[in-house]
Amino acid sequence: MGLLFVESLPGPRVFKCKFCRVDSASPDAIVSKEFRGRYGRAYLFDSVFGHFNYTHLYSCLHVNGVNVASRVNVSLGPNEDRKLMTGLHTVNDIYCSCCQRLLGWRYEKAYNKDQKYKEGKYILEKNMMLKEGW
């Protein structure tokens, strides 16, 4: 066990993990609200974590030994080819760094030309998030 440092995202409005209330994404990073996830509506984001800012730190219990050296507040699972409604994609599941709940996924690679715009973007499940400051 150790300490995991998580970042509070700047701004009055933020999406949080609904299970542990750790900041997960800024509404400024939303690309589209017209997506579907495993559990219903989902949002497509440019990013789901900010740059590490030492002035906004607090800690929570770290249970599973997740390496967050390059990510703040979320961790990524391994690459996995997944057949989605729009075709085959290589994706990484996104987990909350604090409670380890599944929040969505990241598009690593799209195999259809018309889906290439998704590469490097993130899906967050609306049912896994809370809105704060709205």
The first five atom37 places (N, CA, C, CB, O) and aatype in JSON, in Angstrom:
{
  "aatype": [12, 7, 10, 10, 13, 19, 6, 15, 10, 14, 7, 14, 1, 19, 13, 11, 4, 11, 13, 4, 1, 19, 3, 15, 0, 15, 14, 3, 0, 9, 19, 15, 11, 6, 13, 1, 7, 1, 18, 7, 1, 0, 18, 10, 13, 3, 15, 19, 13, 7, 8, 13, 2, 18, 16, 8, 10, 18, 15, 4, 10, 8, 19, 2, 7, 19, 2, 19, 0, 15, 1, 19, 2, 19, 15, 10, 7, 14, 2, 6, 3, 1, 11, 10, 12, 16, 7, 10, 8, 16, 19, 2, 3, 9, 18, 4, 15, 4, 4, 5, 1, 10, 10, 7, 17, 1, 18, 6, 11, 0, 18, 2, 11, 3, 5, 11, 18, 11, 6, 7, 11, 18, 9, 10, 6, 11, 2, 12, 12, 10, 11, 6, 7, 17],
  "atom_mask": [
    [1, 1, 1, 1, 1],
    [1, 1, 1, 0, 1],
    [1, 1, 1, 1, 1],
    [1, 1, 1, 1, 1],
    [1, 1, 1, 1, 1],
    [1, 1, 1, 1, 1],
    [1, 1, 1, 1, 1],
    [1, 1, 1, 1, 1],
    [1, 1, 1, 1, 1],
    [1, 1, 1, 1, 1],
    [1, 1, 1, 0, 1],
    [1, 1, 1, 1, 1],
    [1, 1, 1, 1, 1],
    [1, 1, 1, 1, 1],
    [1, 1, 1, 1, 1],
    [1, 1, 1, 1, 1],
    [1, 1, 1, 1, 1],
    [1, 1, 1, 1, 1],
    [1, 1, 1, 1, 1],
    [1, 1, 1, 1, 1],
    [1, 1, 1, 1, 1],
    [1, 1, 1, 1, 1],
    [1, 1, 1, 1, 1],
    [1, 1, 1, 1, 1],
    [1, 1, 1, 1, 1],
    [1, 1, 1, 1, 1],
    [1, 1, 1, 1, 1],
    [1, 1, 1, 1, 1],
    [1, 1, 1, 1, 1],
    [1, 1, 1, 1, 1],
    [1, 1, 1, 1, 1],
    [1, 1, 1, 1, 1],
    [1, 1, 1, 1, 1],
    [1, 1, 1, 1, 1],
    [1, 1, 1, 1, 1],
    [1, 1, 1, 1, 1],
    [1, 1, 1, 0, 1],
    [1, 1, 1, 1, 1],
    [1, 1, 1, 1, 1],
    [1, 1, 1, 0, 1],
    [1, 1, 1, 1, 1],
    [1, 1, 1, 1, 1],
    [1, 1, 1, 1, 1],
    [1, 1, 1, 1, 1],
    [1, 1, 1, 1, 1],
    [1, 1, 1, 1, 1],
    [1, 1, 1, 1, 1],
    [1, 1, 1, 1, 1],
    [1, 1, 1, 1, 1],
    [1, 1, 1, 0, 1],
    [1, 1, 1, 1, 1],
    [1, 1, 1, 1, 1],
    [1, 1, 1, 1, 1],
    [1, 1, 1, 1, 1],
    [1, 1, 1, 1, 1],
    [1, 1, 1, 1, 1],
    [1, 1, 1, 1, 1],
    [1, 1, 1, 1, 1],
    [1, 1, 1, 1, 1],
    [1, 1, 1, 1, 1],
    [1, 1, 1, 1, 1],
    [1, 1, 1, 1, 1],
    [1, 1, 1, 1, 1],
    [1, 1, 1, 1, 1],
    [1, 1, 1, 0, 1],
    [1, 1, 1, 1, 1],
    [1, 1, 1, 1, 1],
    [1, 1, 1, 1, 1],
    [1, 1, 1, 1, 1],
    [1, 1, 1, 1, 1],
    [1, 1, 1, 1, 1],
    [1, 1, 1, 1, 1],
    [1, 1, 1, 1, 1],
    [1, 1, 1, 1, 1],
    [1, 1, 1, 1, 1],
    [1, 1, 1, 1, 1],
    [1, 1, 1, 0, 1],
    [1, 1, 1, 1, 1],
    [1, 1, 1, 1, 1],
    [1, 1, 1, 1, 1],
    [1, 1, 1, 1, 1],
    [1, 1, 1, 1, 1],
    [1, 1, 1, 1, 1],
    [1, 1, 1, 1, 1],
    [1, 1, 1, 1, 1],
    [1, 1, 1, 1, 1],
    [1, 1, 1, 0, 1],
    [1, 1, 1, 1, 1],
    [1, 1, 1, 1, 1],
    [1, 1, 1, 1, 1],
    [1, 1, 1, 1, 1],
    [1, 1, 1, 1, 1],
    [1, 1, 1, 1, 1],
    [1, 1, 1, 1, 1],
    [1, 1, 1, 1, 1],
    [1, 1, 1, 1, 1],
    [1, 1, 1, 1, 1],
    [1, 1, 1, 1, 1],
    [1, 1, 1, 1, 1],
    [1, 1, 1, 1, 1],
    [1, 1, 1, 1, 1],
    [1, 1, 1, 1, 1],
    [1, 1, 1, 1, 1],
    [1, 1, 1, 0, 1],
    [1, 1, 1, 1, 1],
    [1, 1, 1, 1, 1],
    [1, 1, 1, 1, 1],
    [1, 1, 1, 1, 1],
    [1, 1, 1, 1, 1],
    [1, 1, 1, 1, 1],
    [1, 1, 1, 1, 1],
    [1, 1, 1, 1, 1],
    [1, 1, 1, 1, 1],
    [1, 1, 1, 1, 1],
    [1, 1, 1, 1, 1],
    [1, 1, 1, 1, 1],
    [1, 1, 1, 1, 1],
    [1, 1, 1, 1, 1],
    [1, 1, 1, 1, 1],
    [1, 1, 1, 0, 1],
    [1, 1, 1, 1, 1],
    [1, 1, 1, 1, 1],
    [1, 1, 1, 1, 1],
    [1, 1, 1, 1, 1],
    [1, 1, 1, 1, 1],
    [1, 1, 1, 1, 1],
    [1, 1, 1, 1, 1],
    [1, 1, 1, 1, 1],
    [1, 1, 1, 1, 1],
    [1, 1, 1, 1, 1],
    [1, 1, 1, 1, 1],
    [1, 1, 1, 1, 1],
    [1, 1, 1, 0, 1],
    [1, 1, 1, 1, 1]
  ],
  "atom_positions": [
    [[0.83, -1.18, 0.0], [0.0, 0.0, 0.0], [0.87, 1.23, 0.0], [-0.95, 0.0, 1.2], [1.96, 1.22, 0.57]],
    [[0.41, 2.28, -0.62], [1.12, 3.54, -0.66], [0.14, 4.66, -0.86], [0.0, 0.0, 0.0], [-1.07, 4.46, -0.83]],
    [[0.67, 5.84, -1.06], [-0.19, 6.99, -1.33], [-0.25, 7.24, -2.82], [0.32, 8.23, -0.59], [0.76, 7.16, -3.52]],
    [[-1.42, 7.56, -3.29], [-1.62, 7.94, -4.68], [-2.0, 9.41, -4.68], [-2.72, 7.06, -5.37], [-2.91, 9.81, -3.96]],
    [[-1.34, 10.2, -5.46], [-1.66, 11.61, -5.55], [-2.57, 11.83, -6.75], [-0.39, 12.47, -5.66], [-2.3, 11.36, -7.85]],
    [[-3.65, 12.56, -6.51], [-4.59, 12.87, -7.57], [-4.72, 14.37, -7.68], [-5.97, 12.22, -7.3], [-4.48, 15.11, -6.72]],
    [[-5.1, 14.82, -8.85], [-5.16, 16.24, -9.15], [-6.6, 16.74, -9.09], [-4.55, 16.54, -10.52], [-7.52, 16.05, -9.53]],
    [[-6.78, 17.94, -8.55], [-8.05, 18.64, -8.67], [-7.96, 19.49, -9.93], [-8.37, 19.52, -7.4], [-7.08, 20.34, -10.05]],
    [[-8.86, 19.26, -10.86], [-8.83, 20.0, -12.12], [-9.29, 21.43, -11.9], [-9.7, 19.31, -13.18], [-10.2, 21.66, -11.1]],
    [[-8.7, 22.39, -12.58], [-9.09, 23.79, -12.41], [-10.44, 24.06, -13.06], [-8.02, 24.72, -13.01], [-10.88, 23.33, -13.95]],
    [[-11.08, 25.12, -12.62], [-12.35, 25.53, -13.21], [-13.53, 25.19, -12.33], [0.0, 0.0, 0.0], [-13.44, 24.32, -11.46]],
    [[-14.64, 25.87, -12.55], [-15.82, 25.67, -11.7], [-16.6, 24.4, -12.02], [-16.73, 26.84, -11.84], [-17.33, 23.91, -11.16]],
    [[-16.45, 23.86, -13.22], [-17.2, 22.66, -13.61], [-16.23, 21.52, -13.9], [-18.1, 22.94, -14.84], [-15.19, 21.72, -14.54]],
    [[-16.59, 20.33, -13.43], [-15.7, 19.18, -13.62], [-16.53, 17.9, -13.58], [-14.58, 19.15, -12.53], [-17.56, 17.82, -12.9]],
    [[-16.07, 16.89, -14.32], [-16.63, 15.55, -14.22], [-15.81, 14.78, -13.2], [-16.64, 14.83, -15.61], [-14.58, 14.85, -13.2]],
    [[-16.5, 14.03, -12.32], [-15.84, 13.26, -11.27], [-16.27, 11.8, -11.35], [-16.16, 13.84, -9.89], [-17.35, 11.49, -11.84]],
    [[-15.42, 10.92, -10.87], [-15.79, 9.52, -10.7], [-16.96, 9.48, -9.72], [-14.58, 8.65, -10.18], [-16.88, 10.05, -8.63]],
    [[-18.04, 8.81, -10.08], [-19.22, 8.82, -9.2], [-19.03, 7.96, -7.96], [-20.44, 8.35, -9.96], [-19.8, 8.07, -7.01]],
    [[-18.02, 7.11, -7.95], [-17.81, 6.21, -6.82], [-16.94, 6.82, -5.73], [-17.2, 4.92, -7.31], [-17.2, 6.62, -4.55]],
    [[-15.9, 7.56, -6.12], [-14.99, 8.13, -5.11], [-14.84, 9.65, -5.22], [-13.62, 7.49, -5.22], [-14.17, 10.27, -4.41]],
    [[-15.47, 10.24, -6.23], [-15.52, 11.7, -6.43], [-14.16, 12.33, -6.76], [-16.07, 12.35, -5.2], [-13.93, 13.5, -6.47]],
    [[-13.29, 11.57, -7.36], [-12.01, 12.11, -7.84], [-12.25, 12.74, -9.21], [-10.91, 10.99, -7.92], [-12.95, 12.18, -10.05]],
    [[-11.66, 13.92, -9.43], [-11.8, 14.61, -10.71], [-11.29, 13.73, -11.84], [-11.04, 15.95, -10.69], [-10.24, 13.09, -11.73]],
    [[-12.08, 13.69, -12.95], [-11.7, 12.84, -14.07], [-11.54, 13.58, -15.38], [-12.71, 11.77, -14.25], [-10.7, 13.2, -16.2]],
    [[-12.32, 14.65, -15.61], [-12.24, 15.35, -16.89], [-12.86, 16.73, -16.78], [-12.93, 14.54, -18.0], [-13.7, 17.0, -15.92]],
    [[-12.42, 17.59, -17.67], [-12.98, 18.94, -17.78], [-14.0, 18.96, -18.91], [-11.86, 19.99, -18.03], [-13.77, 18.34, -19.95]],
    [[-15.12, 19.66, -18.73], [-16.08, 19.76, -19.83], [-15.51, 20.49, -21.04], [-17.33, 20.48, -19.35], [-16.04, 20.35, -22.14]],
    [[-14.44, 21.25, -20.85], [-13.79, 21.94, -21.97], [-13.16, 20.96, -22.96], [-12.72, 22.9, -21.44], [-12.89, 21.33, -24.1]],
    [[-12.94, 19.72, -22.53], [-12.3, 18.72, -23.39], [-13.3, 17.87, -24.16], [-11.41, 17.82, -22.56], [-12.9, 16.97, -24.9]],
    [[-14.6, 18.13, -24.01], [-15.62, 17.34, -24.71], [-15.57, 17.62, -26.2], [-17.03, 17.65, -24.16], [-15.57, 18.77, -26.64]],
    [[-15.51, 16.55, -26.98], [-15.57, 16.62, -28.44], [-17.0, 16.37, -28.91], [-14.6, 15.6, -29.08], [-17.48, 17.04, -29.82]],
    [[-17.67, 15.39, -28.28], [-19.04, 15.05, -28.67], [-19.78, 14.4, -27.51], [-19.04, 14.11, -29.89], [-19.19, 13.68, -26.7]],
    [[-21.08, 14.68, -27.44], [-21.95, 14.04, -26.44], [-22.83, 12.97, -27.09], [-22.83, 15.09, -25.75], [-23.76, 12.47, -26.45]],
    [[-22.56, 12.63, -28.32], [-23.41, 11.72, -29.1], [-22.82, 10.31, -29.22], [-23.62, 12.28, -30.48], [-22.88, 9.72, -30.3]],
    [[-22.28, 9.78, -28.15], [-21.68, 8.45, -28.17], [-22.42, 7.52, -27.23], [-20.2, 8.52, -27.79], [-23.13, 7.96, -26.32]],
    [[-22.24, 6.21, -27.45], [-22.81, 5.18, -26.6], [-21.67, 4.36, -26.02], [-23.82, 4.27, -27.4], [-20.69, 4.06, -26.7]],
    [[-21.81, 4.01, -24.76], [-20.84, 3.15, -24.1], [-21.48, 1.84, -23.7], [0.0, 0.0, 0.0], [-22.55, 1.49, -24.2]],
    [[-20.85, 1.13, -22.81], [-21.39, -0.15, -22.32], [-22.7, 0.04, -21.57], [-20.37, -0.84, -21.43], [-23.57, -0.82, -21.61]],
    [[-22.83, 1.18, -20.87], [-23.94, 1.4, -19.95], [-24.89, 2.51, -20.39], [-23.41, 1.72, -18.58], [-25.67, 3.01, -19.58]],
    [[-24.83, 2.9, -21.65], [-25.7, 3.97, -22.14], [-24.91, 5.12, -22.73], [0.0, 0.0, 0.0], [-23.87, 4.91, -23.35]],
    [[-25.41, 6.34, -22.52], [-24.77, 7.53, -23.11], [-23.34, 7.68, -22.63], [-25.56, 8.78, -22.77], [-22.99, 7.33, -21.5]],
    [[-22.52, 8.22, -23.53], [-21.12, 8.45, -23.23], [-20.66, 9.71, -23.96], [-20.24, 7.23, -23.63], [-21.26, 10.11, -24.95]],
    [[-19.6, 10.31, -23.46], [-19.03, 11.51, -24.07], [-17.65, 11.18, -24.63], [-18.94, 12.67, -23.04], [-16.9, 10.4, -24.05]],
    [[-17.32, 11.78, -25.77], [-15.99, 11.67, -26.36], [-15.18, 12.89, -25.92], [-16.06, 11.57, -27.93], [-15.63, 14.03, -26.1]],
    [[-14.0, 12.66, -25.35], [-13.13, 13.72, -24.83], [-11.8, 13.71, -25.57], [-12.91, 13.54, -23.32], [-11.32, 12.67, -26.01]],
    [[-11.2, 14.91, -25.69], [-9.81, 15.02, -26.16], [-8.85, 14.47, -25.12], [-9.47, 16.48, -26.5], [-7.85, 13.83, -25.46]],
    [[-9.15, 14.72, -23.84], [-8.3, 14.24, -22.75], [-9.17, 14.01, -21.52], [-7.15, 15.25, -22.44], [-10.23, 14.61, -21.38]],
    [[-8.71, 13.15, -20.63], [-9.44, 12.89, -19.4], [-8.58, 13.14, -18.17], [-9.95, 11.47, -19.38], [-8.98, 12.8, -17.06]],
    [[-7.44, 13.72, -18.35], [-6.58, 14.06, -17.22], [-5.82, 15.32, -17.58], [-5.61, 12.89, -16.87], [-5.56, 15.58, -18.76]],
    [[-5.47, 16.09, -16.57], [-4.74, 17.33, -16.8], [-3.25, 17.11, -16.65], [0.0, 0.0, 0.0], [-2.8, 16.01, -16.36]],
    [[-2.5, 18.17, -16.85], [-1.08, 18.11, -16.57], [-0.89, 18.17, -15.07], [-0.31, 19.27, -17.29], [-1.65, 18.85, -14.37]],
    [[0.11, 17.48, -14.58], [0.32, 17.39, -13.14], [0.59, 18.77, -12.56], [1.49, 16.45, -12.81], [1.5, 19.47, -13.01]],
    [[-0.21, 19.17, -11.57], [-0.11, 20.5, -10.97], [0.04, 20.32, -9.47], [-1.36, 21.39, -11.33], [-0.93, 19.95, -8.8]],
    [[1.21, 20.57, -8.93], [1.48, 20.3, -7.52], [0.68, 21.18, -6.57], [2.93, 20.46, -7.25], [0.63, 20.87, -5.38]],
    [[0.08, 22.25, -7.03], [-0.71, 23.11, -6.14], [-2.1, 22.57, -5.9], [-0.8, 24.5, -6.71], [-2.81, 23.09, -5.04]],
    [[-2.51, 21.56, -6.63], [-3.86, 21.01, -6.49], [-3.87, 19.56, -5.99], [-4.59, 21.09, -7.82], [-4.79, 18.81, -6.3]],
    [[-2.86, 19.18, -5.23], [-2.74, 17.77, -4.84], [-3.48, 17.44, -3.56], [-1.29, 17.4, -4.68], [-3.56, 18.25, -2.64]],
    [[-4.02, 16.25, -3.51], [-4.46, 15.61, -2.28], [-4.26, 14.12, -2.47], [-5.96, 15.96, -1.93], [-4.01, 13.68, -3.59]],
    [[-4.35, 13.35, -1.44], [-4.06, 11.92, -1.59], [-5.26, 11.07, -1.2], [-2.85, 11.53, -0.75], [-6.12, 11.5, -0.44]],
    [[-5.28, 9.87, -1.73], [-6.28, 8.86, -1.35], [-5.54, 7.55, -1.2], [-7.44, 8.76, -2.41], [-4.4, 7.42, -1.64]],
    [[-6.16, 6.57, -0.6], [-5.53, 5.28, -0.39], [-5.26, 4.59, -1.72], [-6.4, 4.38, 0.5], [-6.14, 4.54, -2.58]],
    [[-4.08, 4.09, -1.89], [-3.67, 3.43, -3.12], [-3.56, 1.94, -2.83], [-2.31, 4.01, -3.66], [-2.72, 1.53, -2.04]],
    [[-4.41, 1.14, -3.47], [-4.5, -0.27, -3.13], [-3.81, -1.18, -4.13], [-5.93, -0.65, -3.0], [-3.14, -2.14, -3.73]],
    [[-3.96, -0.92, -5.42], [-3.56, -1.9, -6.43], [-2.22, -1.65, -7.11], [-4.6, -1.97, -7.46], [-1.95, -2.28, -8.13]],
    [[-1.4, -0.79, -6.61], [-0.07, -0.59, -7.18], [-0.06, -0.02, -8.58], [0.0, 0.0, 0.0], [0.81, -0.37, -9.38]],
    [[-1.02, 0.85, -8.91], [-1.12, 1.41, -10.26], [-0.03, 2.45, -10.47], [-2.51, 2.03, -10.5], [0.18, 3.31, -9.61]],
    [[0.66, 2.37, -11.6], [1.68, 3.35, -11.95], [1.01, 4.55, -12.59], [2.74, 2.74, -12.9], [0.42, 4.44, -13.67]],
    [[1.1, 5.71, -11.94], [0.47, 6.91, -12.49], [1.51, 7.96, -12.85], [-0.53, 7.49, -11.49], [1.21, 9.15, -12.87]],
    [[2.73, 7.54, -13.13], [3.79, 8.49, -13.43], [3.45, 9.37, -14.62], [5.08, 7.75, -13.69], [3.85, 10.54, -14.64]],
    [[2.75, 8.86, -15.61], [2.44, 9.66, -16.79], [0.97, 10.03, -16.88], [2.86, 8.92, -18.03], [0.58, 10.7, -17.84]],
    [[0.15, 9.61, -15.94], [-1.27, 9.9, -15.97], [-1.7, 10.41, -14.6], [-2.09, 8.63, -16.38], [-1.14, 10.01, -13.58]],
    [[-2.68, 11.27, -14.6], [-3.2, 11.81, -13.36], [-4.68, 11.45, -13.26], [-2.99, 13.35, -13.27], [-5.44, 11.73, -14.19]],
    [[-5.08, 10.84, -12.18], [-6.47, 10.52, -11.85], [-7.06, 9.35, -12.62], [-7.31, 11.71, -12.08], [-8.11, 8.84, -12.22]],
    [[-6.46, 8.9, -13.69], [-6.93, 7.72, -14.4], [-5.74, 6.84, -14.76], [-7.72, 8.11, -15.67], [-4.6, 7.31, -14.85]],
    [[-6.02, 5.56, -14.96], [-4.99, 4.65, -15.46], [-5.57, 3.91, -16.65], [-4.52, 3.65, -14.35], [-6.79, 3.78, -16.78]],
    [[-4.7, 3.44, -17.51], [-5.12, 2.74, -18.73], [-4.82, 1.26, -18.63], [-4.44, 3.34, -19.96], [-3.77, 0.86, -18.12]],
    [[-5.74, 0.45, -19.13], [-5.51, -0.98, -19.24], [-4.69, -1.28, -20.48], [0.0, 0.0, 0.0], [-4.3, -0.36, -21.2]],
    [[-4.44, -2.55, -20.75], [-3.66, -2.94, -21.93], [-4.44, -2.75, -23.23], [-3.21, -4.39, -21.81], [-5.67, -2.65, -23.22]],
    [[-3.71, -2.69, -24.34], [-4.36, -2.63, -25.66], [-5.22, -3.87, -25.86], [-3.3, -2.51, -26.8], [-4.84, -4.98, -25.47]],
    [[-6.38, -3.66, -26.48], [-7.3, -4.76, -26.75], [-8.08, -4.43, -28.01], [-8.26, -5.0, -25.54], [-8.64, -3.34, -28.13]],
    [[-8.11, -5.36, -28.96], [-8.95, -5.18, -30.14], [-10.39, -5.45, -29.74], [-8.51, -6.12, -31.32], [-10.7, -6.48, -29.14]],
    [[-11.28, -4.5, -30.09], [-12.67, -4.62, -29.69], [-13.56, -4.24, -30.86], [-12.98, -3.73, -28.46], [-13.37, -3.2, -31.49]],
    [[-14.54, -5.08, -31.14], [-15.53, -4.8, -32.19], [-16.61, -3.92, -31.56], [-16.14, -6.14, -32.78], [-17.37, -4.37, -30.71]],
    [[-16.67, -2.67, -32.01], [-17.65, -1.71, -31.52], [-18.69, -1.46, -32.6], [-16.97, -0.38, -31.1], [-18.58, -2.01, -33.7]],
    [[-19.7, -0.66, -32.31], [-20.77, -0.39, -33.27], [-20.24, 0.2, -34.57], [-21.79, 0.55, -32.67], [-20.84, 0.01, -35.63]],
    [[-19.11, 0.92, -34.5], [-18.55, 1.58, -35.69], [-17.39, 0.81, -36.3], [-18.09, 2.96, -35.33], [-16.68, 1.34, -37.15]],
    [[-17.2, -0.43, -35.89], [-16.15, -1.25, -36.48], [-15.1, -1.68, -35.47], [0.0, 0.0, 0.0], [-15.26, -1.48, -34.26]],
    [[-14.03, -2.26, -35.97], [-12.95, -2.76, -35.14], [-12.05, -1.6, -34.7], [-12.13, -3.83, -35.88], [-11.67, -0.76, -35.52]],
    [[-11.71, -1.57, -33.42], [-10.83, -0.56, -32.84], [-9.89, -1.25, -31.86], [-11.64, 0.58, -32.13], [-10.25, -2.25, -31.25]],
    [[-8.68, -0.71, -31.72], [-7.81, -1.09, -30.61], [-8.05, -0.05, -29.53], [-6.29, -1.16, -31.04], [-7.91, 1.15, -29.78]],
    [[-8.39, -0.51, -28.33], [-8.75, 0.4, -27.24], [-8.0, 0.01, -25.97], [-10.27, 0.39, -26.99], [-7.46, -1.09, -25.86]],
    [[-7.99, 0.93, -25.01], [-7.5, 0.68, -23.65], [-8.64, 1.08, -22.72], [-6.16, 1.47, -23.33], [-9.16, 2.19, -22.84]],
    [[-9.02, 0.23, -21.79], [-10.0, 0.64, -20.79], [-9.39, 1.71, -19.9], [-10.48, -0.58, -19.96], [-8.18, 1.71, -19.66]],
    [[-10.23, 2.62, -19.4], [-9.82, 3.69, -18.5], [-10.39, 3.38, -17.12], [-10.31, 5.1, -19.01], [-11.58, 3.1, -16.98]],
    [[-9.53, 3.43, -16.11], [-9.93, 3.17, -14.73], [-9.65, 4.39, -13.86], [-9.21, 1.93, -14.16], [-8.68, 5.12, -14.11]],
    [[-10.48, 4.62, -12.86], [-10.2, 5.65, -11.87], [-8.96, 5.21, -11.09], [-11.44, 5.89, -10.91], [-8.89, 4.07, -10.63]],
    [[-8.0, 6.1, -10.93], [-6.77, 5.75, -10.22], [-7.0, 5.53, -8.74], [-5.74, 6.84, -10.42], [-6.23, 4.82, -8.09]],
    [[-8.04, 6.13, -8.2], [-8.28, 6.02, -6.76], [-9.07, 4.77, -6.4], [-9.02, 7.25, -6.27], [-8.65, 4.01, -5.53]],
    [[-10.22, 4.54, -7.05], [-11.07, 3.39, -6.67], [-11.01, 2.24, -7.67], [-12.51, 3.85, -6.54], [-11.61, 1.19, -7.42]],
    [[-10.31, 2.4, -8.79], [-10.1, 1.36, -9.8], [-11.37, 0.96, -10.55], [-9.52, 0.15, -9.16], [-11.4, -0.1, -11.18]],
    [[-12.42, 1.78, -10.51], [-13.64, 1.49, -11.26], [-13.44, 1.81, -12.73], [-14.84, 2.3, -10.7], [-12.72, 2.75, -13.09]],
    [[-14.06, 1.03, -13.59], [-14.01, 1.25, -15.03], [-14.84, 2.49, -15.37], [-14.53, 0.0, -15.8], [-16.01, 2.56, -15.03]],
    [[-14.22, 3.46, -16.06], [-14.9, 4.7, -16.43], [-15.21, 4.79, -17.92], [-14.06, 5.88, -16.02], [-16.13, 5.51, -18.31]],
    [[-14.46, 4.08, -18.74], [-14.65, 4.16, -20.19], [-13.47, 3.53, -20.9], [0.0, 0.0, 0.0], [-12.92, 2.53, -20.44]],
    [[-13.09, 4.11, -22.04], [-11.95, 3.58, -22.79], [-11.29, 4.68, -23.62], [-12.38, 2.42, -23.69], [-11.86, 5.75, -23.83]],
    [[-10.08, 4.37, -24.08], [-9.33, 5.26, -24.98], [-9.18, 4.56, -26.31], [-7.93, 5.64, -24.38], [-8.88, 3.37, -26.37]],
    [[-9.4, 5.3, -27.4], [-9.19, 4.76, -28.74], [-7.71, 4.84, -29.08], [-10.05, 5.53, -29.79], [-7.17, 5.94, -29.24]],
    [[-7.07, 3.72, -29.2], [-5.67, 3.65, -29.61], [-5.56, 3.66, -31.13], [-4.99, 2.39, -29.03], [-4.74, 4.39, -31.7]],
    [[-6.39, 2.85, -31.8], [-6.33, 2.75, -33.26], [-7.71, 2.45, -33.8], [-5.32, 1.65, -33.7], [-8.45, 1.63, -33.25]],
    [[-8.05, 3.12, -34.89], [-9.28, 2.84, -35.63], [-8.88, 2.23, -36.97], [-10.16, 4.14, -35.83], [-7.97, 2.73, -37.62]],
    [[-9.55, 1.18, -37.38], [-9.19, 0.48, -38.61], [-9.96, 0.99, -39.82], [-9.42, -1.0, -38.45], [-9.53, 0.78, -40.95]],
    [[-11.08, 1.66, -39.61], [-11.84, 2.26, -40.71], [-11.41, 3.71, -40.88], [-13.38, 2.17, -40.44], [-11.27, 4.44, -39.89]],
    [[-11.2, 4.14, -42.13], [-10.74, 5.5, -42.4], [-11.65, 6.56, -41.78], [-10.64, 5.73, -43.89], [-11.17, 7.55, -41.24]],
    [[-12.96, 6.34, -41.87], [-13.89, 7.36, -41.37], [-13.95, 7.41, -39.84], [-15.28, 7.1, -41.92], [-14.65, 8.25, -39.28]],
    [[-13.24, 6.53, -39.16], [-13.2, 6.52, -37.69], [-11.85, 6.98, -37.13], [-13.51, 5.12, -37.18], [-11.67, 7.0, -35.91]],
    [[-10.92, 7.35, -38.0], [-9.57, 7.74, -37.57], [-9.56, 8.94, -36.63], [-8.72, 8.06, -38.78], [-8.64, 9.09, -35.82]],
    [[-10.58, 9.81, -36.71], [-10.65, 11.0, -35.85], [-10.72, 10.62, -34.36], [-11.86, 11.86, -36.23], [-10.43, 11.46, -33.51]],
    [[-11.1, 9.4, -34.05], [-11.22, 8.95, -32.66], [-9.88, 8.58, -32.03], [-12.15, 7.77, -32.59], [-9.77, 8.53, -30.81]],
    [[-8.87, 8.33, -32.84], [-7.59, 7.86, -32.32], [-7.02, 8.86, -31.32], [-6.59, 7.63, -33.46], [-6.94, 10.06, -31.59]],
    [[-6.63, 8.35, -30.15], [-6.08, 9.19, -29.09], [-7.12, 9.89, -28.24], [0.0, 0.0, 0.0], [-6.78, 10.63, -27.32]],
    [[-8.4, 9.67, -28.54], [-9.48, 10.3, -27.78], [-10.07, 9.3, -26.79], [-10.58, 10.85, -28.72], [-9.77, 8.11, -26.84]],
    [[-10.91, 9.8, -25.9], [-11.38, 9.03, -24.76], [-12.9, 9.03, -24.67], [-10.79, 9.58, -23.47], [-13.55, 10.05, -24.94]],
    [[-13.45, 7.9, -24.3], [-14.88, 7.78, -24.0], [-15.04, 7.68, -22.49], [-15.52, 6.54, -24.73], [-14.4, 6.85, -21.85]],
    [[-15.89, 8.54, -21.93], [-16.29, 8.41, -20.53], [-17.77, 8.1, -20.49], [-15.96, 9.69, -19.71], [-18.57, 8.78, -21.13]],
    [[-18.12, 7.08, -19.74], [-19.52, 6.68, -19.59], [-20.24, 7.68, -18.68], [-19.62, 5.24, -19.0], [-19.79, 7.95, -17.57]],
    [[-21.33, 8.23, -19.17], [-22.09, 9.21, -18.38], [-22.53, 8.61, -17.04], [-23.31, 9.69, -19.18], [-22.53, 9.3, -16.03]],
    [[-22.92, 7.33, -17.03], [-23.38, 6.68, -15.8], [-22.29, 6.45, -14.77], [-24.01, 5.36, -16.14], [-22.58, 6.11, -13.63]],
    [[-21.03, 6.65, -15.15], [-19.92, 6.46, -14.22], [-19.41, 7.79, -13.67], [-18.79, 5.71, -14.9], [-18.47, 7.82, -12.87]],
    [[-20.03, 8.9, -14.1], [-19.52, 10.22, -13.76], [-20.56, 11.04, -12.99], [-19.1, 10.96, -15.03], [-21.76, 10.84, -13.13]],
    [[-20.06, 11.97, -12.19], [-20.87, 13.0, -11.56], [-20.44, 14.34, -12.14], [-20.74, 12.99, -9.99], [-19.27, 14.53, -12.46]],
    [[-21.38, 15.25, -12.27], [-21.05, 16.61, -12.68], [-21.0, 17.47, -11.42], [-22.09, 17.18, -13.71], [-21.91, 17.42, -10.59]],
    [[-19.93, 18.24, -11.28], [-19.83, 19.15, -10.14], [-19.73, 20.58, -10.66], [-18.61, 18.8, -9.25], [-18.97, 20.86, -11.59]],
    [[-20.49, 21.47, -10.06], [-20.44, 22.89, -10.41], [-21.33, 23.26, -11.58], [0.0, 0.0, 0.0], [-21.14, 24.32, -12.17]],
    [[-22.3, 22.42, -11.92], [-23.17, 22.69, -13.06], [-24.48, 23.28, -12.58], [-23.43, 21.41, -13.87], [-25.36, 23.58, -13.38]]
  ]
}
